[in-house]
Amino acid sequence: MDYVKVDKITYKQYINKDWKNLVKTGKDALKEGIDFYYLQVRMGIAYYELKNYAKAIKYFERAYYSDYENELVQEYLYYSYIFMGRYGDARGLAGTFKRKLKERLGISAENPLISSLSIITKHDFNEDYQYNPSDFEVVNQQTILNQSFYNINLLHLLGDYASIYHGYSNLRISSSVLSSDIDLPSNFEEDIIQSEYYLSFNYQLGIGTNLGIGFHYLNTNYSALDPNPVTIGRWGGSNVYLYDYTKNSFVGSFTISKQISIIRLGTAFSIANMNDNMQLQPEGSITIFPFGNSKFYTHSRAIYLIDDNGYTALKNFIFKQSLGIRFSKYSWFEPSATFGNMKNFTSYNALIANNDIDGVKQRYEALFNFGFSEGRFNIFIKYQYNVKENIFEVNGLQNTIEYTNQSIIGGLTWYFKKY
């Protein structure tokens, strides 16, 4: 086998769209040290047509670095990045395209003020888990009656390599409180209103490498109406509130990920001060695309959460396993399971900050995302089944009870420019 023969055979296989045999011929040639520009291009196209985009990227990148001006290679590499979910790499590459190629591919030369808008809502359903004390028991316990969550997010693309993502959230919780405090009634309701602002900055450091920095601010108001208000003074004024106060919490996070062929490695670290404690949370993750495309993938995430109240530091190992199944070009299904004590827990570069009253011990999720208009309009719905733990006191002794919580999360995302 020599250069002339390999060139002739692979060209014929390319013309005949004999992709599997083209790949075989190319591999055999490379083993014998025969390599040239158009062999790289043809093998990239063959893998692309076989929908193995990870392998296609390997050969298109080699060809691209040999000739930056070949628009055929540029186009194939651009779409290979997109079909592997490597949007940052696709954006960076598109920034080098000439105007006519951008126009032909429908790539906007300018970034809009708002690149995407997301609206999310969450509603929870809890089983009744309040402790029923006997006549001789003194109980301190807080149980959730109902809660709701609303969120709006905006994405702004900055140039070819950076983006800002930020949003506002509002959480409302009503809970029942059993108290032994002599200054409080034995049974009353507490209302929590939490306003949140999230901001993250993402930057494409290089091919396949992304850096993210996140910040989450939580402003939490706690209030309780007196169930038996006392009339004060001649004109009948009353002390309506048992208490009304506000706490502020902060979360900072950074993430870095690296895509290597079919594997994406990630690491993250967050620091927070939720619920008057200090949290440190290092983690690592690995995502595998076994077929070289995003039709099926596995995502494994390992977290070590340290929750320090100033006296003791609780150390919890948390593990999450997800599977992704793409059932159409822009729609997918993602089931997942998470195990470990997820109290004062953060995720997604501090986008989610869980400062709930009770910790989650197990979580099972099913996410459906439906994409329309070439993926520019998305509707998603997620079901969560949580096993939670409530900690309470009976006659001064600590007790725990596990209960189930179910959540329905739904939302819409409009992409005015996706990549």
C-alpha positions in Angstrom: 0.0 0.0 0.0 1.3 3.4 -1.0 0.2 7.0 -1.1 -1.2 6.8 -4.7 -3.1 3.7 -4.0 -4.6 5.0 -0.8 -5.6 8.3 -2.4 -7.2 6.5 -5.3 -9.1 4.0 -3.1 -10.3 6.5 -0.5 -11.4 8.9 -3.2 -13.5 6.2 -4.9 -15.0 5.2 -1.5 -15.7 8.9 -0.8 -17.5 9.3 -4.2 -19.5 6.1 -3.6 -20.3 7.1 0.0 -18.8 3.9 1.2 -18.1 5.3 4.7 -17.4 2.2 6.7 -14.8 0.9 4.2 -13.3 4.3 3.8 -12.7 4.3 7.6 -11.1 0.9 7.4 -8.9 1.8 4.5 -7.8 5.0 6.3 -7.0 3.2 9.5 -4.9 0.6 7.6 -3.0 3.4 5.8 -2.3 5.3 9.0 -0.9 2.2 10.6 1.6 1.9 7.7 2.6 5.6 8.2 0.7 6.8 5.1 -1.0 10.2 6.0 -1.9 13.2 3.9 -4.3 16.1 4.0 -7.2 14.7 2.0 -7.1 11.4 3.8 -7.8 13.4 7.0 -10.6 15.2 5.3 -12.2 12.1 3.9 -11.9 10.2 7.2 -13.5 13.1 9.0 -16.4 13.2 6.5 -16.8 9.4 6.8 -17.0 9.5 10.6 -19.4 12.5 10.3 -21.7 10.6 8.0 -21.6 7.6 10.4 -22.6 10.1 13.2 -19.4 9.5 15.2 -18.8 13.2 15.7 -16.0 12.7 18.3 -13.9 10.8 15.8 -14.9 13.3 13.0 -13.6 16.2 15.2 -10.2 14.5 15.6 -9.6 14.3 11.8 -11.2 17.7 10.9 -9.1 19.4 13.6 -6.0 17.9 12.0 -7.1 19.1 8.6 -8.1 22.5 9.9 -4.7 23.1 11.5 -3.1 22.2 8.1 -5.3 24.6 6.1 -7.3 27.2 8.0 -8.9 28.5 4.8 -10.7 25.3 3.6 -14.4 26.2 4.1 -15.5 22.6 3.6 -13.5 21.6 6.6 -14.6 24.6 8.6 -18.2 23.8 8.0 -17.9 20.1 8.9 -15.9 20.9 12.0 -18.4 23.5 13.1 -21.4 21.1 12.9 -19.3 18.3 14.5 -18.8 20.5 17.5 -22.5 21.4 17.7 -23.7 17.8 17.4 -21.3 16.8 20.3 -22.8 19.7 22.4 -19.5 21.6 22.3 -21.2 25.0 21.7 -18.3 27.0 23.0 -15.9 25.5 20.6 -18.4 26.0 17.7 -18.7 29.7 18.6 -15.0 30.2 18.8 -14.5 28.5 15.4 -17.3 30.5 13.8 -15.6 33.7 14.9 -12.9 32.9 12.3 -15.3 32.4 9.4 -15.5 34.8 6.5 -18.7 36.8 6.2 -20.0 34.8 3.2 -19.6 31.4 5.0 -21.4 32.9 8.1 -24.3 34.0 5.9 -24.5 30.6 4.2 -24.6 28.8 7.5 -27.1 31.3 9.0 -24.6 32.5 11.7 -25.3 36.0 12.9 -22.2 38.2 12.7 -23.4 40.1 15.9 -24.6 38.9 19.2 -28.0 40.1 20.3 -28.4 41.9 23.6 -30.1 38.9 25.0 -29.1 35.5 23.7 -31.6 33.4 25.6 -34.5 33.8 28.1 -35.6 31.1 30.5 -38.6 30.9 32.8 -38.8 28.1 35.4 -41.4 27.2 38.0 -41.3 24.4 40.7 -44.1 23.1 42.9 -43.7 20.6 45.7 -45.9 18.0 47.4 -45.1 16.6 50.8 -46.5 13.8 52.8 -47.7 14.6 56.3 -44.8 14.0 58.6 -45.5 16.2 61.6 -44.9 14.5 65.0 -48.0 14.0 67.1 -46.8 14.5 70.8 -48.5 12.9 73.8 -49.6 15.0 76.7 -46.3 14.6 78.5 -44.0 15.3 75.5 -42.4 18.7 74.7 -41.6 18.9 71.0 -39.5 21.3 68.9 -40.2 20.7 65.2 -40.6 22.6 61.9 -42.5 20.9 59.0 -43.2 22.3 55.6 -46.8 22.8 54.6 -46.4 24.1 51.1 -43.9 25.8 48.9 -43.4 27.3 45.4 -40.5 28.6 43.3 -40.3 30.9 40.3 -37.2 31.8 38.3 -36.2 33.9 35.3 -32.8 33.8 33.6 -31.0 35.7 30.8 -27.9 34.7 28.8 -25.7 37.2 27.1 -23.0 36.1 24.7 -19.8 38.3 24.8 -17.7 38.0 21.7 -16.7 34.6 20.5 -15.5 33.0 23.7 -17.3 34.4 26.8 -20.9 34.6 28.1 -22.8 35.9 31.2 -25.7 34.1 32.6 -27.8 35.6 35.4 -31.3 35.5 36.9 -33.7 36.2 39.7 -35.6 33.6 41.8 -38.4 33.8 44.3 -39.0 31.0 46.8 -42.0 30.9 49.2 -42.4 28.4 52.0 -45.1 28.0 54.7 -44.3 25.8 57.6 -45.8 24.6 60.8 -43.8 25.0 64.0 -44.1 23.1 67.3 -42.1 25.0 69.9 -41.2 24.7 73.6 -39.8 28.3 73.7 -41.6 30.1 76.6 -41.7 33.3 74.5 -43.5 31.6 71.6 -46.8 29.8 71.2 -46.6 26.0 71.3 -47.9 25.8 67.7 -47.8 28.5 65.0 -47.0 29.0 61.3 -43.8 30.5 59.8 -43.6 32.1 56.4 -40.3 32.2 54.4 -39.8 34.5 51.4 -36.5 34.1 49.7 -35.3 36.4 46.9 -32.2 35.2 45.0 -29.9 36.6 42.4 -27.5 34.4 40.4 -24.6 35.5 38.2 -22.1 33.4 36.3 -19.3 34.1 33.8 -18.1 31.4 31.4 -15.0 31.6 29.2 -13.7 29.2 26.5 -10.0 28.9 27.5 -9.1 26.7 24.6 -10.4 23.9 22.4 -12.5 21.7 24.6 -11.7 23.7 27.8 -14.2 25.8 29.6 -14.0 27.9 32.8 -17.0 29.0 34.8 -17.3 31.3 37.8 -20.6 31.6 39.7 -22.0 33.8 42.4 -25.4 33.3 44.2 -27.0 35.7 46.7 -29.9 34.7 48.9 -32.0 37.2 50.9 -34.3 35.2 53.2 -37.1 36.7 55.3 -38.5 34.8 58.2 -41.8 35.9 59.8 -44.6 34.4 61.9 -48.0 35.9 62.7 -49.1 35.6 66.3 -52.1 33.1 66.3 -53.3 34.9 69.5 -52.5 38.6 69.1 -52.6 40.6 72.3 -54.4 43.9 72.2 -52.1 46.7 73.4 -53.1 50.2 74.6 -56.3 52.3 74.6 -56.9 52.2 70.9 -56.7 48.5 70.5 -53.4 48.1 68.7 -52.0 44.6 68.6 -48.6 42.9 68.4 -49.3 40.9 65.2 -45.9 39.4 64.5 -44.1 36.9 66.7 -40.9 37.8 64.8 -39.8 39.2 61.5 -36.2 39.2 60.4 -33.9 38.7 57.4 -30.7 36.7 56.7 -28.3 37.0 53.8 -26.3 34.1 52.4 -23.7 33.9 49.7 -22.3 31.1 47.5 -19.2 31.4 45.3 -18.2 28.7 42.8 -15.8 27.9 40.0 -15.8 25.1 37.5 -13.5 23.9 34.8 -14.2 21.2 32.2 -12.1 19.5 29.5 -13.4 17.5 26.5 -11.1 14.7 25.3 -12.6 12.7 22.5 -15.7 10.9 23.9 -14.9 11.9 27.5 -15.6 15.2 29.3 -13.9 15.7 32.6 -15.0 18.3 35.1 -14.0 19.7 38.5 -15.7 22.3 40.7 -15.4 24.0 44.1 -17.9 26.1 46.0 -17.9 28.0 49.3 -21.1 29.2 51.0 -22.5 30.3 54.4 -26.1 29.0 54.2 -28.1 28.5 57.4 -25.4 30.2 59.5 -23.0 27.4 58.7 -19.9 27.4 56.4 -19.9 25.0 53.5 -17.0 23.8 51.4 -17.8 21.6 48.4 -15.2 20.1 46.1 -16.3 17.8 43.4 -15.4 15.9 40.2 -17.4 14.6 37.3 -17.0 12.5 34.1 -19.3 12.4 31.1 -18.9 9.7 28.5 -20.4 9.7 25.0 -19.7 6.0 24.1 -21.0 6.3 20.5 -19.1 9.5 19.7 -22.3 11.6 19.6 -24.9 13.0 22.1 -27.6 10.4 21.4 -26.5 8.6 24.5 -24.3 9.6 27.4 -23.5 8.8 31.0 -22.7 11.5 33.6 -21.1 10.6 37.0 -20.6 13.2 39.7 -18.8 12.8 43.0 -19.1 15.5 45.7 -17.5 15.9 49.2 -19.6 18.3 51.2 -18.2 19.8 54.4 -20.9 21.6 56.5 -19.3 23.4 59.5 -21.4 25.1 62.2 -18.4 26.4 64.2 -18.4 23.5 66.6 -18.6 20.4 64.4 -18.0 19.8 60.7 -20.4 17.3 59.1 -18.7 15.6 56.1 -20.9 14.0 53.5 -20.1 12.1 50.3 -22.7 12.6 47.6 -22.9 10.7 44.3 -25.1 11.4 41.3 -25.5 9.2 38.2 -27.3 10.3 35.1 -28.1 8.9 31.7 -28.9 10.9 28.6 -31.0 9.6 25.7 -31.7 11.9 22.7 -34.9 10.6 21.1 -35.0 13.3 18.4 -32.6 15.9 17.1 -33.5 18.6 19.7 -35.2 16.5 22.4 -33.9 14.2 25.1 -34.7 12.2 28.2 -32.4 12.2 31.2 -33.1 10.0 34.3 -30.8 10.3 37.3 -30.3 9.2 40.9 -28.4 11.0 43.7 -27.4 9.6 47.1 -26.0 11.3 50.1 -27.0 14.1 52.6 -27.8 17.1 50.4 -28.4 19.7 53.0 -26.8 23.1 52.3 -25.8 21.7 49.0 -25.0 23.5 45.7 -24.8 22.4 42.1 -24.5 23.7 38.5 -21.8 26.2 39.3 -23.9 27.5 42.3 -27.0 28.0 40.2 -28.8 25.7 42.6 -28.3 26.5 46.3 -30.3 24.2 48.5 -30.7 25.8 51.9 -33.9 23.9 52.6 -35.2 23.3 56.2 -34.7 19.5 55.7 -31.9 17.6 53.9 -32.4 15.3 50.9 -31.0 11.8 51.5 -32.0 10.3 48.1 -33.2 11.9 44.9 -34.6 10.3 41.7 -35.3 12.5 38.7 -36.7 12.2 35.2 -36.1 15.1 32.8 -37.8 15.5 29.5 -36.7 18.3 27.1 -38.6 19.0 23.9 -36.9 21.3 21.3 -38.7 23.1 18.5 -37.7 25.5 15.7 -34.3 23.8 15.3 -33.7 23.8 19.1 -34.3 27.6 19.5 -37.5 27.1 21.6 -37.5 24.4 24.4 -40.0 23.2 26.8 -38.8 21.0 29.7 -40.5 19.2 32.6 -38.7 17.4 35.4 -40.1 15.1 38.0 -38.3 14.6 41.3 -38.9 12.0 44.0 -37.0 12.9 47.2 -36.4 11.1 50.4 -35.9 13.8 52.9 -34.9 13.9 56.6 -36.5 16.1 59.3 -34.7 16.6 62.5 -36.7 17.5 65.7 -36.6 17.2 69.5 -38.8 15.4 71.9 -38.1 16.2 75.6 -34.7 17.6 74.6 -33.6 14.5 72.7 -32.9 14.6 69.0 -35.0 12.5 66.7 -35.2 12.1 62.9 -38.0 11.1 60.5 -37.8 10.3 56.8 -40.5 11.4 54.5 -41.1 11.6 50.8 -41.3 14.8 48.8 -42.3 15.0 45.1 -41.6 18.0 42.9 -42.7 19.0 39.4 -40.4 21.5 37.7 -41.2 23.0 34.3 -39.9 25.7 32.1 -39.4 27.4 28.8 -36.2 28.6 27.1 -36.0 30.8 24.0 -32.7 31.0 22.2 -32.3 34.2 20.2 -28.8 33.1 19.3 -27.8 29.6 20.5 -24.2 29.4 19.2 
